[in-house]
């Protein structure tokens, strides 16, 4: 990539001077305003708003937005429209529209609701479930024939339903869409999703339930084993029998054999469809646990009762046993939308190759190889080795970056970063990206790189679909630290970059919800264990966000996991995310292709993590000028479990399981 340092240095200096002059004191005012909003001190919030209005601060809309939240019921239509016109096409304008939509929905002003909804950009989705319900209710009130199907889809999505959805439920029940059959389905689905509150709400709408059932539902969700032992669960109604199904499902999650024994004892209480549903869930949990009988269990289940998750684990059970004919059949029988996902197109092609039909397989692989992700790289390798990194197809010009920096949304983001409102700034960035095409997103990524917003640069460059810039998608900040640590630990620098890109997107200040911190998202307990091993007697948790310290700790743990699994990078990556004992447990009793191991990891978070880290490492090798190996070779072969256990380092590291 051709660099333009004179422009970038000048632009950065200018931005710094402007920011220093314009936003001096804004952090204090913003903090006071936020506290006033949180304590509902409208007078103090109004005073702070006036201060930022006089300064013409880019942060002013946030304070105005907070005021509107606190005074929503007193606002007039004209006041709302004035804010929307002044902040047109901003993220906050859409948030205000959502607030106003909810008010209109509660008042059942459906004409105005539909008019306000139409003002939102097509790419902006109503994330608030209450407003989704109001939109469906408005459609029903205005005789929109699509509203009934939309309502059914929303209910089947299994989302928790707030009080704002009661009107929609009433409307759907009155017209017969929410009938007894659907209510029972929703009740069962809610139980299996461990949402007893939602299950009870659905059951209460049925004419076939009573107070005794609701009491038993409470007992079952609080202590399934005790409820089963008492033997007082109803079996004369489908709602009561669903409680037996729920208990069997819970048992299957914990212990397959216990669930099977209970099923043999109680299956006489269930009808034919209920037996199939229970068997489908037992097969699902058997597949998650890599039980060898999982595939046979799925084969006994009627396809019509399988949900998407069960279909996927049906396929994984066949893949785990490398039953390519069965895998091909399962993928072909899947719901079409599911079968079109990249994972199943790739494995379908692999199954076709094993079956000896390369023409059909290569047609699938050729299309998939144009997609820039884990399965795209693997598909390209099946067709023939990729020589190095794909060429970047778009390089933004200086003027494009300069023009982008002048946008009000960008100025507002800069102000948000200045007051350390990083979460709000990130939301603004994500909203901004939705309106951009591929070249525009690459321009945005270039600007974010200039500002040192590495995570936002990756986010922008990663969203391109046809036109790309891989230098921006796979940036290499902190190279001195990472190269030094990688050489010291004798681990692949591309793998280190792959871990960091997935863990923190290069945000050294990042902290996860469970406490992991820094570039490499090391857990505090694990960090203390490593620090003790390294003799860092002065270590404390505050050092997790020091770049050099964090990289030192993280690469030590990477070396540990690599040694634990005898150099197997896939298992080491899984261990970094989920802990060594789990990574070891997921190995098979026979050697397993690394891609199959990754595909059949039970935890969706770890499964996606491993695939993304290895794909990152594959791309970083070329970026860093390191020897390039194919992704398939990098994935390697997972040794049989007995061998993996024999090769395992015996050091106990229980605390690392928190990773």
ZIKA-V288023 format. One record per pair of residues at least 6 apart in sequence whose ideal C-beta (glycine too) atoms are under 6 Angstrom apart, sorted by the first residue. I is the first residue (numbers start at 0). J is the second residue. If there is no record, write none. Layout:
BEGIN
i->I j->J
i->I j->J
END
This chain:
BEGIN
i->0 j->470
i->3 j->397
i->6 j->397
i->7 j->449
i->22 j->414
i->22 j->417
i->25 j->56
i->25 j->58
i->26 j->418
i->28 j->47
i->28 j->50
i->28 j->51
i->29 j->58
i->29 j->418
i->31 j->47
i->32 j->44
i->32 j->47
i->32 j->62
i->35 j->43
i->35 j->44
i->36 j->44
i->36 j->65
i->41 j->69
i->44 j->66
i->47 j->62
i->48 j->62
i->51 j->58
i->51 j->59
i->51 j->62
i->52 j->59
i->57 j->410
i->57 j->411
i->57 j->414
i->58 j->414
i->60 j->86
i->60 j->91
i->64 j->91
i->71 j->98
i->79 j->99
i->82 j->95
i->83 j->92
i->86 j->92
i->90 j->427
i->90 j->430
i->93 j->119
i->93 j->123
i->96 j->115
i->96 j->119
i->97 j->127
i->97 j->130
i->100 j->115
i->100 j->130
i->101 j->129
i->101 j->130
i->103 j->111
i->103 j->112
i->104 j->112
i->104 j->133
i->109 j->137
i->109 j->140
i->109 j->141
i->112 j->137
i->113 j->137
i->122 j->433
i->125 j->131
i->128 j->158
i->129 j->161
i->129 j->163
i->131 j->153
i->132 j->163
i->132 j->164
i->132 j->167
i->135 j->146
i->135 j->149
i->135 j->150
i->135 j->167
i->136 j->166
i->136 j->167
i->136 j->170
i->138 j->146
i->139 j->146
i->139 j->170
i->147 j->176
i->150 j->171
i->151 j->176
i->154 j->185
i->157 j->188
i->157 j->192
i->159 j->197
i->171 j->177
i->182 j->201
i->182 j->204
i->182 j->205
i->183 j->237
i->185 j->201
i->186 j->198
i->186 j->201
i->186 j->202
i->187 j->241
i->189 j->197
i->189 j->198
i->190 j->198
i->190 j->241
i->190 j->245
i->191 j->248
i->195 j->220
i->199 j->216
i->202 j->208
i->202 j->238
i->207 j->236
i->208 j->238
i->212 j->238
i->215 j->232
i->218 j->226
i->219 j->226
i->219 j->242
i->223 j->246
i->223 j->249
i->227 j->246
i->232 j->239
i->232 j->242
i->233 j->239
i->234 j->240
i->234 j->268
i->240 j->269
i->240 j->273
i->243 j->265
i->244 j->277
i->247 j->258
i->247 j->261
i->247 j->262
i->247 j->277
i->248 j->280
i->250 j->257
i->250 j->258
i->250 j->261
i->251 j->258
i->251 j->280
i->251 j->281
i->251 j->284
i->252 j->284
i->255 j->285
i->258 j->281
i->266 j->274
i->275 j->300
i->275 j->301
i->275 j->304
i->276 j->304
i->278 j->300
i->279 j->300
i->279 j->304
i->279 j->305
i->279 j->309
i->282 j->293
i->282 j->296
i->282 j->297
i->283 j->309
i->283 j->312
i->285 j->293
i->285 j->296
i->286 j->293
i->286 j->312
i->286 j->315
i->286 j->316
i->287 j->601
i->293 j->316
i->294 j->316
i->294 j->317
i->294 j->320
i->297 j->313
i->297 j->316
i->302 j->332
i->307 j->337
i->310 j->333
i->310 j->337
i->313 j->329
i->314 j->329
i->314 j->330
i->315 j->599
i->317 j->325
i->317 j->326
i->317 j->329
i->318 j->326
i->318 j->595
i->319 j->599
i->323 j->350
i->323 j->353
i->326 j->350
i->327 j->350
i->330 j->338
i->330 j->343
i->330 j->347
i->341 j->374
i->344 j->363
i->344 j->367
i->345 j->367
i->345 j->374
i->345 j->378
i->348 j->360
i->348 j->363
i->348 j->364
i->351 j->359
i->351 j->360
i->352 j->360
i->364 j->378
i->364 j->381
i->364 j->382
i->367 j->375
i->367 j->378
i->368 j->375
i->368 j->378
i->368 j->379
i->368 j->382
i->373 j->610
i->373 j->614
i->376 j->617
i->376 j->630
i->377 j->630
i->379 j->385
i->380 j->629
i->380 j->631
i->387 j->621
i->388 j->469
i->388 j->621
i->391 j->468
i->391 j->469
i->391 j->470
i->392 j->466
i->392 j->467
i->393 j->438
i->393 j->441
i->393 j->466
i->393 j->468
i->395 j->441
i->395 j->442
i->395 j->445
i->399 j->442
i->400 j->442
i->400 j->445
i->400 j->446
i->403 j->442
i->403 j->446
i->404 j->446
i->408 j->427
i->408 j->431
i->412 j->424
i->412 j->427
i->415 j->423
i->415 j->424
i->416 j->424
i->428 j->455
i->432 j->440
i->432 j->459
i->432 j->462
i->437 j->463
i->437 j->465
i->437 j->466
i->440 j->459
i->440 j->462
i->440 j->463
i->441 j->468
i->443 j->459
i->444 j->456
i->444 j->459
i->444 j->460
i->444 j->471
i->447 j->455
i->447 j->456
i->448 j->456
i->453 j->474
i->453 j->476
i->453 j->505
i->454 j->504
i->454 j->506
i->456 j->471
i->457 j->504
i->460 j->468
i->460 j->471
i->460 j->472
i->461 j->472
i->473 j->618
i->473 j->619
i->473 j->622
i->476 j->505
i->480 j->546
i->480 j->547
i->480 j->550
i->481 j->495
i->482 j->492
i->484 j->550
i->484 j->554
i->485 j->492
i->485 j->495
i->488 j->554
i->488 j->558
i->490 j->557
i->490 j->558
i->492 j->623
i->493 j->616
i->493 j->619
i->493 j->620
i->493 j->623
i->493 j->625
i->494 j->616
i->496 j->619
i->497 j->612
i->497 j->615
i->497 j->616
i->497 j->619
i->498 j->612
i->499 j->518
i->499 j->519
i->500 j->615
i->501 j->611
i->501 j->612
i->502 j->519
i->502 j->520
i->503 j->509
i->503 j->518
i->503 j->520
i->507 j->517
i->507 j->518
i->507 j->544
i->507 j->546
i->508 j->544
i->510 j->516
i->511 j->520
i->514 j->523
i->515 j->522
i->516 j->543
i->516 j->544
i->517 j->543
i->517 j->544
i->517 j->549
i->518 j->549
i->519 j->549
i->519 j->553
i->521 j->552
i->521 j->553
i->522 j->657
i->522 j->658
i->523 j->540
i->524 j->654
i->524 j->657
i->525 j->654
i->525 j->655
i->526 j->543
i->526 j->552
i->528 j->654
i->529 j->552
i->529 j->555
i->530 j->538
i->542 j->548
i->543 j->549
i->560 j->571
i->560 j->574
i->560 j->575
i->561 j->571
i->562 j->648
i->563 j->579
i->563 j->647
i->563 j->648
i->564 j->570
i->564 j->571
i->565 j->646
i->569 j->593
i->569 j->596
i->569 j->597
i->569 j->634
i->570 j->582
i->572 j->609
i->572 j->612
i->573 j->582
i->573 j->605
i->573 j->609
i->574 j->582
i->576 j->605
i->576 j->608
i->577 j->605
i->578 j->655
i->578 j->656
i->578 j->658
i->583 j->643
i->585 j->600
i->586 j->637
i->586 j->640
i->586 j->643
i->588 j->639
i->588 j->640
i->589 j->639
i->590 j->636
i->590 j->638
i->590 j->639
i->591 j->637
i->593 j->634
i->593 j->635
i->593 j->637
i->594 j->634
i->596 j->637
i->597 j->609
i->597 j->610
i->600 j->606
i->613 j->633
i->617 j->630
i->620 j->627
i->621 j->627
END
